[in-house]
Amino acid sequence: MLEETFKKSELLLKSNPVYKKMPVLIHDGKPICESMIIVEYIDETWTSDGASILPSDSYDRAIARFWTAYIDNKIPDAISKLRPMVRGSVEAEAEAEKLVATLQVIEKAFEKCSKGQSFFGGNNIGYLDIALGSCLAWIKALEKMVEIKILIKEKIPGLVSCRSGSVLMML
Ligand SMILES: N[C@@H](CCC(=O)N[C@@H](CS)C(=O)NCC(=O)O)C(=O)O
């Protein structure tokens, strides 16, 4: 069902009474909230061959969840802060710098987790690619809105060239 951000339906309020936010997946009449929890639920529920988008190793899985929580905590807030700022203003430039610094932290994690391959998940899109890729699409839009370049190849070469962003932006 299509929801309007600031005119929330009764169904949304009833389905996510805690945060009152989208998205909510309703499966068999039961609501599941929070994007990355929904992604994990889909991965666990509709598995045909037992393959998962999460790493098979429990340590790697914990690391993927750690970085996903980091992305979730940092990026949406940074985007919300920057979005209403005056295009190209000093304040916006300073906020954009902070976002680049956050992305540089993620860049280091990418270098480790991807083990030299195109995705965080190695050769295939994984859980972390979905978390990051969906944010990269928002950041691309943000760059246009505030007229400040954020995804700078010299500063975050791995993230700029990683395939999670480009693949997810095509979806
Ligand atoms: N951590 C949540 C964030 C959800 C979120 O911020 N949703 C936005 C739409 S993308 C929303 O519902 N905004 C309305 C509001 O903040 O009241 C998730 O990943 O699902």
The ligand as a Gaussian input file, in Angstrom:
#p B3LYP/6-31G(d) Opt

LIG

0 1
 N       15.074000       2.888000      10.812000
 C       13.883000       2.899000      10.022000
 C       13.708000       4.271000       9.416000
 C       12.378000       4.401000       8.746000
 C       12.098000       5.815000       8.254000
 O       12.756000       6.789000       8.614000
 N       11.078000       5.898000       7.404000
 C       10.662000       7.161000       6.861000
 C       10.349000       7.011000       5.381000
 S       11.770000       6.524000       4.479000
 C        9.368000       7.584000       7.542000
 O        8.493000       6.785000       7.779000
 N        9.274000       8.876000       7.836000
 C        8.130000       9.448000       8.445000
 C        8.438000       9.980000       9.815000
 O        9.620000      10.121000      10.161000
 O        7.503000      10.261000      10.560000
 C       13.964000       1.817000       8.944000
 O       15.069000       1.532000       8.489000
 O       12.938000       1.244000       8.588000

